[in-house]
Amino acid sequence: MEALEKALDILRNEAEAEGSMIVGRDGLTLSQVGAIGDVESIGALASNSLRSPQSLGEQLGNGGLVQVLMQFERGVVVVEPLTEDYVLVMVAGEDANIGMMRYALRKHKVDLIEALT
């Protein structure tokens, strides 16, 4: 678990995010670093947030879901499936650099997946 938290923290710092976490597809939090708020609720909601976009992609024939990015008035949330069982959630403020978040995730995704195994 220490390797996973270290990988999450490296990602969080490089992405300049406030917090990052790994949740199961069932919504239960496996690991979390930084400030996220109500971790259990956010983990459950983030996991559920993948269902509609996945269905939309299937209906359109666009293949599997790669990432969901939600931009709000006061922040950004990125949700990305890592494996069949686990999902990454990154939370950042309103001044987030979305490109940097996506780049850092692409750069560190393999490390996160390896830390899960």
PAVOGU-72161 format. One record per residue: residue in three letters; z, x, y of N, C-alpha, C in turn; residue number from 1. Coordinates in nm, 4 decimals. Example, Ala and Ser with C-alpha at 12.3 -4.5 7.8 and 13.67 -1.06 7.14 Angstrom:
! PAVOGU-72161
(pt 'ALA' (0.7800 1.3190 -0.5690) (0.7800 1.2300 -0.4500) (0.7800 1.3200 -0.3300) 1) (pt 'SER' (0.7080 1.2850 -0.2250) (0.7140 1.3670 -0.1060) (0.7870 1.2900 0.0030) 2) 
This chain:
! PAVOGU-72161
(pt 'MET' (0.0000 0.0825 -0.1198) (0.0000 0.0000 0.0000) (0.0000 0.0866 0.1258) 1) (pt 'GLU' (0.0578 0.2036 0.1160) (0.0629 0.2938 0.2306) (-0.0773 0.3366 0.2729) 2) (pt 'ALA' (-0.1656 0.3620 0.1764) (-0.3040 0.4009 0.2071) (-0.3771 0.2879 0.2785) 3) (pt 'LEU' (-0.3507 0.1645 0.2383) (-0.4147 0.0498 0.3016) (-0.3680 0.0343 0.4463) 4) (pt 'GLU' (-0.2382 0.0463 0.4687) (-0.1863 0.0358 0.6055) (-0.2400 0.1479 0.6936) 5) (pt 'LYS' (-0.2518 0.2672 0.6383) (-0.3063 0.3799 0.7143) (-0.4524 0.3524 0.7513) 6) (pt 'ALA' (-0.5319 0.3047 0.6554) (-0.6727 0.2736 0.6815) (-0.6857 0.1616 0.7846) 7) (pt 'LEU' (-0.6001 0.0616 0.7752) (-0.6010 -0.0477 0.8727) (-0.5658 0.0016 1.0123) 8) (pt 'ASP' (-0.4677 0.0904 1.0200) (-0.4243 0.1414 1.1497) (-0.5324 0.2290 1.2138) 9) (pt 'ILE' (-0.6005 0.3096 1.1332) (-0.7108 0.3915 1.1843) (-0.8195 0.3004 1.2403) 10) (pt 'LEU' (-0.8540 0.1962 1.1651) (-0.9541 0.1009 1.2114) (-0.9090 0.0341 1.3409) 11) (pt 'ARG' (-0.7874 -0.0134 1.3437) (-0.7345 -0.0824 1.4620) (-0.7427 0.0062 1.5852) 12) (pt 'ASN' (-0.7010 0.1307 1.5713) (-0.7033 0.2229 1.6855) (-0.8457 0.2513 1.7320) 13) (pt 'GLU' (-0.9341 0.2786 1.6391) (-1.0713 0.3115 1.6761) (-1.1447 0.1911 1.7349) 14) (pt 'ALA' (-1.1131 0.0728 1.6842) (-1.1763 -0.0493 1.7332) (-1.1119 -0.0982 1.8629) 15) (pt 'GLU' (-1.0023 -0.0349 1.9018) (-0.9247 -0.0754 2.0193) (-0.8804 -0.2208 2.0079) 16) (pt 'ALA' (-0.8431 -0.2605 1.8866) (-0.7961 -0.3959 1.8593) (-0.6443 -0.4013 1.8727) 17) (pt 'GLU' (-0.5936 -0.5201 1.8953) (-0.4486 -0.5386 1.9035) (-0.3846 -0.5371 1.7658) 18) (pt 'GLY' (-0.4562 -0.5893 1.6680) (-0.4032 -0.5926 1.5329) (-0.5127 -0.6093 1.4307) 19) (pt 'SER' (-0.4820 -0.5722 1.3082) (-0.5752 -0.5923 1.1975) (-0.4942 -0.6245 1.0727) 20) (pt 'MET' (-0.5544 -0.6995 0.9842) (-0.4846 -0.7401 0.8629) (-0.5828 -0.7657 0.7507) 21) (pt 'ILE' (-0.5310 -0.7576 0.6297) (-0.6054 -0.7920 0.5091) (-0.5379 -0.9148 0.4504) 22) (pt 'VAL' (-0.6188 -1.0172 0.4242) (-0.5663 -1.1378 0.3614) (-0.6481 -1.1685 0.2376) 23) (pt 'GLY' (-0.5840 -1.2344 0.1436) (-0.6546 -1.2804 0.0252) (-0.7374 -1.4026 0.0593) 24) (pt 'ARG' (-0.8325 -1.4343 -0.0249) (-0.9135 -1.5555 -0.0038) (-0.8257 -1.6802 -0.0046) 25) (pt 'ASP' (-0.7049 -1.6672 -0.0629) (-0.6109 -1.7784 -0.0635) (-0.5321 -1.7879 0.0669) 26) (pt 'GLY' (-0.5545 -1.6927 0.1596) (-0.4891 -1.6958 0.2894) (-0.3588 -1.6183 0.2973) 27) (pt 'LEU' (-0.3126 -1.5631 0.1858) (-0.1873 -1.4876 0.1864) (-0.2115 -1.3457 0.2372) 28) (pt 'THR' (-0.1235 -1.2994 0.3241) (-0.1376 -1.1680 0.3860) (-0.0974 -1.0581 0.2895) 29) (pt 'LEU' (-0.1846 -0.9587 0.2752) (-0.1566 -0.8431 0.1912) (-0.0984 -0.7294 0.2744) 30) (pt 'SER' (-0.1565 -0.7046 0.3923) (-0.1121 -0.5951 0.4772) (-0.1512 -0.6251 0.6212) 31) (pt 'GLN' (-0.0699 -0.5765 0.7162) (-0.0945 -0.6036 0.8567) (-0.0419 -0.4899 0.9420) 32) (pt 'VAL' (-0.1161 -0.4537 1.0471) (-0.0705 -0.3548 1.1453) (-0.0995 -0.4074 1.2848) 33) (pt 'GLY' (-0.0162 -0.3696 1.3798) (-0.0358 -0.4105 1.5180) (0.0175 -0.5500 1.5450) 34) (pt 'ALA' (-0.0161 -0.5995 1.6630) (0.0327 -0.7293 1.7092) (-0.0696 -0.8376 1.6793) 35) (pt 'ILE' (-0.0285 -0.9348 1.5975) (-0.1181 -1.0441 1.5625) (-0.0553 -1.1799 1.5905) 36) (pt 'GLY' (0.0728 -1.1906 1.5986) (0.1367 -1.3198 1.6188) (0.1894 -1.3712 1.4861) 37) (pt 'ASP' (0.1722 -1.5003 1.4616) (0.2174 -1.5624 1.3373) (0.1224 -1.5214 1.2248) 38) (pt 'VAL' (0.1540 -1.4114 1.1609) (0.0661 -1.3483 1.0623) (0.0270 -1.4436 0.9499) 39) (pt 'GLU' (0.1209 -1.5177 0.8975) (0.0912 -1.6058 0.7837) (-0.0056 -1.7162 0.8231) 40) (pt 'SER' (0.0162 -1.7787 0.9373) (-0.0737 -1.8861 0.9827) (-0.2117 -1.8322 1.0149) 41) (pt 'ILE' (-0.2168 -1.7208 1.0847) (-0.3450 -1.6630 1.1230) (-0.4223 -1.6176 1.0002) 42) (pt 'GLY' (-0.3535 -1.5599 0.9023) (-0.4193 -1.5199 0.7784) (-0.4818 -1.6378 0.7060) 43) (pt 'ALA' (-0.4080 -1.7464 0.6973) (-0.4592 -1.8660 0.6299) (-0.5780 -1.9244 0.7052) 44) (pt 'LEU' (-0.5672 -1.9337 0.8373) (-0.6769 -1.9885 0.9175) (-0.8001 -1.8989 0.9115) 45) (pt 'ALA' (-0.7804 -1.7691 0.9180) (-0.8935 -1.6754 0.9140) (-0.9665 -1.6843 0.7808) 46) (pt 'SER' (-0.8910 -1.6912 0.6731) (-0.9533 -1.7032 0.5410) (-1.0363 -1.8309 0.5320) 47) (pt 'ASN' (-0.9822 -1.9391 0.5837) (-1.0544 -2.0669 0.5823) (-1.1754 -2.0671 0.6749) 48) (pt 'SER' (-1.1740 -1.9806 0.7760) (-1.2828 -1.9791 0.8743) (-1.4150 -1.9313 0.8149) 49) (pt 'LEU' (-1.4131 -1.8782 0.6943) (-1.5355 -1.8285 0.6311) (-1.6145 -1.9369 0.5583) 50) (pt 'ARG' (-1.5511 -2.0475 0.5286) (-1.6158 -2.1486 0.4433) (-1.7391 -2.2115 0.5076) 51) (pt 'SER' (-1.7273 -2.2618 0.6287) (-1.8417 -2.3278 0.6937) (-1.9570 -2.2325 0.7211) 52) (pt 'PRO' (-1.9316 -2.1133 0.7782) (-2.0441 -2.0212 0.7985) (-2.1129 -1.9805 0.6681) 53) (pt 'GLN' (-2.0342 -1.9641 0.5612) (-2.0939 -1.9294 0.4316) (-2.1857 -2.0416 0.3845) 54) (pt 'SER' (-2.1396 -2.1648 0.3958) (-2.2215 -2.2798 0.3557) (-2.3472 -2.2905 0.4406) 55) (pt 'LEU' (-2.3341 -2.2662 0.5702) (-2.4487 -2.2705 0.6599) (-2.5532 -2.1670 0.6193) 56) (pt 'GLY' (-2.5085 -2.0452 0.5928) (-2.6001 -1.9398 0.5502) (-2.6711 -1.9744 0.4213) 57) (pt 'GLU' (-2.5985 -2.0353 0.3279) (-2.6591 -2.0759 0.2011) (-2.7647 -2.1843 0.2235) 58) (pt 'GLN' (-2.7334 -2.2839 0.3078) (-2.8277 -2.3923 0.3374) (-2.9540 -2.3398 0.4049) 59) (pt 'LEU' (-2.9389 -2.2385 0.4887) (-3.0529 -2.1811 0.5592) (-3.1294 -2.0803 0.4747) 60) (pt 'GLY' (-3.0713 -2.0429 0.3614) (-3.1336 -1.9426 0.2763) (-3.1232 -1.8029 0.3336) 61) (pt 'ASN' (-3.0176 -1.7770 0.4116) (-3.0003 -1.6475 0.4783) (-2.9161 -1.5483 0.3997) 62) (pt 'GLY' (-2.8771 -1.5810 0.2790) (-2.7982 -1.4884 0.1984) (-2.6497 -1.5028 0.2223) 63) (pt 'GLY' (-2.5761 -1.4037 0.1733) (-2.4307 -1.4068 0.1812) (-2.3780 -1.3759 0.3208) 64) (pt 'LEU' (-2.2597 -1.4238 0.3475) (-2.1933 -1.4032 0.4758) (-2.1484 -1.2584 0.4894) 65) (pt 'VAL' (-2.1779 -1.1975 0.6023) (-2.1402 -1.0593 0.6274) (-2.0215 -1.0516 0.7226) 66) (pt 'GLN' (-2.0207 -1.1346 0.8269) (-1.9147 -1.1252 0.9271) (-1.9134 -1.2512 1.0124) 67) (pt 'VAL' (-1.7939 -1.2906 1.0552) (-1.7784 -1.3989 1.1518) (-1.7082 -1.3397 1.2728) 68) (pt 'LEU' (-1.7698 -1.3557 1.3901) (-1.7123 -1.3072 1.5141) (-1.6881 -1.4282 1.6026) 69) (pt 'MET' (-1.5640 -1.4437 1.6470) (-1.5290 -1.5563 1.7333) (-1.4791 -1.5013 1.8659) 70) (pt 'GLN' (-1.5428 -1.5448 1.9726) (-1.5040 -1.4998 2.1056) (-1.4430 -1.6180 2.1791) 71) (pt 'PHE' (-1.3205 -1.5986 2.2255) (-1.2465 -1.7021 2.2958) (-1.2275 -1.6609 2.4417) 72) (pt 'GLU' (-1.1714 -1.7486 2.5209) (-1.1479 -1.7182 2.6617) (-1.0581 -1.5968 2.6803) 73) (pt 'ARG' (-0.9617 -1.5802 2.5905) (-0.8658 -1.4709 2.6058) (-0.8600 -1.3778 2.4851) 74) (pt 'GLY' (-0.9700 -1.3676 2.4118) (-0.9675 -1.2742 2.3008) (-1.0824 -1.2897 2.2044) 75) (pt 'VAL' (-1.0843 -1.1972 2.1109) (-1.1893 -1.1892 2.0096) (-1.1237 -1.1779 1.8725) 76) (pt 'VAL' (-1.1828 -1.2443 1.7740) (-1.1384 -1.2327 1.6356) (-1.2613 -1.2032 1.5499) 77) (pt 'VAL' (-1.2502 -1.1000 1.4680) (-1.3557 -1.0663 1.3727) (-1.2985 -1.0884 1.2329) 78) (pt 'VAL' (-1.3709 -1.1630 1.1512) (-1.3313 -1.1881 1.0126) (-1.4472 -1.1429 0.9244) 79) (pt 'GLU' (-1.4168 -1.0545 0.8301) (-1.5225 -1.0020 0.7443) (-1.4744 -0.9921 0.6003) 80) (pt 'PRO' (-1.5502 -1.0502 0.5076) (-1.5164 -1.0326 0.3667) (-1.5303 -0.8845 0.3287) 81) (pt 'LEU' (-1.4297 -0.8329 0.2596) (-1.4361 -0.6949 0.2112) (-1.4752 -0.6909 0.0648) 82) (pt 'THR' (-1.4138 -0.7782 -0.0123) (-1.4424 -0.7897 -0.1548) (-1.4459 -0.9382 -0.1885) 83) (pt 'GLU' (-1.4642 -0.9684 -0.3132) (-1.4621 -1.1081 -0.3555) (-1.3251 -1.1721 -0.3300) 84) (pt 'ASP' (-1.2197 -1.0901 -0.3299) (-1.0837 -1.1423 -0.3176) (-1.0180 -1.1217 -0.1821) 85) (pt 'TYR' (-1.0676 -1.0278 -0.0999) (-0.9978 -0.9916 0.0234) (-1.0869 -0.9962 0.1471) 86) (pt 'VAL' (-1.0225 -1.0286 0.2586) (-1.0886 -1.0468 0.3871) (-1.0159 -0.9641 0.4919) 87) (pt 'LEU' (-1.0913 -0.9030 0.5820) (-1.0342 -0.8305 0.6946) (-1.0337 -0.9213 0.8171) 88) (pt 'VAL' (-0.9260 -0.9150 0.8951) (-0.9164 -0.9877 1.0210) (-0.8768 -0.8872 1.1285) 89) (pt 'MET' (-0.9541 -0.8827 1.2381) (-0.9189 -0.7993 1.3538) (-0.9053 -0.8896 1.4750) 90) (pt 'VAL' (-0.8007 -0.8645 1.5539) (-0.7720 -0.9444 1.6724) (-0.7687 -0.8517 1.7928) 91) (pt 'ALA' (-0.8379 -0.8907 1.9004) (-0.8408 -0.8086 2.0213) (-0.8328 -0.8986 2.1437) 92) (pt 'GLY' (-0.8038 -0.8384 2.2567) (-0.7897 -0.9118 2.3817) (-0.9229 -0.9469 2.4443) 93) (pt 'GLU' (-0.9159 -1.0125 2.5600) (-1.0367 -1.0610 2.6273) (-1.1274 -0.9491 2.6770) 94) (pt 'ASP' (-1.0737 -0.8296 2.6968) (-1.1554 -0.7172 2.7429) (-1.2037 -0.6293 2.6272) 95) (pt 'ALA' (-1.2037 -0.6852 2.5077) (-1.2448 -0.6108 2.3878) (-1.3899 -0.5675 2.3967) 96) (pt 'ASN' (-1.4152 -0.4519 2.3411) (-1.5523 -0.4014 2.3293) (-1.6005 -0.4425 2.1900) 97) (pt 'ILE' (-1.6750 -0.5512 2.1840) (-1.7175 -0.6070 2.0557) (-1.8043 -0.5083 1.9784) 98) (pt 'GLY' (-1.8899 -0.4381 2.0486) (-1.9736 -0.3379 1.9825) (-1.8903 -0.2293 1.9166) 99) (pt 'MET' (-1.7853 -0.1839 1.9852) (-1.6969 -0.0816 1.9290) (-1.6225 -0.1356 1.8076) 100) (pt 'MET' (-1.5788 -0.2610 1.8145) (-1.5092 -0.3220 1.7006) (-1.6002 -0.3259 1.5785) 101) (pt 'ARG' (-1.7239 -0.3699 1.5983) (-1.8183 -0.3804 1.4867) (-1.8557 -0.2428 1.4325) 102) (pt 'TYR' (-1.8735 -0.1457 1.5226) (-1.9057 -0.0085 1.4799) (-1.7905 0.0503 1.3975) 103) (pt 'ALA' (-1.6676 0.0371 1.4473) (-1.5514 0.0918 1.3761) (-1.5367 0.0276 1.2389) 104) (pt 'LEU' (-1.5603 -0.1023 1.2307) (-1.5503 -0.1705 1.1018) (-1.6571 -0.1209 1.0057) 105) (pt 'ARG' (-1.7785 -0.1064 1.0538) (-1.8861 -0.0553 0.9677) (-1.8522 0.0867 0.9195) 106) (pt 'LYS' (-1.7954 0.1662 1.0085) (-1.7609 0.3050 0.9760) (-1.6473 0.3149 0.8738) 107) (pt 'HIS' (-1.5504 0.2244 0.8793) (-1.4303 0.2359 0.7964) (-1.4218 0.1343 0.6821) 108) (pt 'LYS' (-1.5229 0.0537 0.6657) (-1.5183 -0.0513 0.5632) (-1.4989 0.0050 0.4223) 109) (pt 'VAL' (-1.5701 0.1104 0.3898) (-1.5576 0.1709 0.2564) (-1.4155 0.2216 0.2336) 110) (pt 'ASP' (-1.3552 0.2825 0.3353) (-1.2172 0.3314 0.3237) (-1.1208 0.2170 0.2945) 111) (pt 'LEU' (-1.1422 0.1026 0.3615) (-1.0562 -0.0127 0.3399) (-1.0713 -0.0657 0.1975) 112) (pt 'ILE' (-1.1947 -0.0735 0.1528) (-1.2207 -0.1241 0.0172) (-1.1596 -0.0307 -0.0867) 113) (pt 'GLU' (-1.1743 0.0989 -0.0679) (-1.1150 0.1958 -0.1609) (-0.9625 0.1862 -0.1618) 114) (pt 'ALA' (-0.9027 0.1610 -0.0463) (-0.7564 0.1499 -0.0392) (-0.7070 0.0224 -0.1085) 115) (pt 'LEU' (-0.7938 -0.0760 -0.1229) (-0.7561 -0.1996 -0.1922) (-0.7526 -0.1819 -0.3435) 116) (pt 'THR' (-0.8248 -0.0822 -0.3945) (-0.8338 -0.0654 -0.5402) (-0.7303 0.0299 -0.5927) 117) 
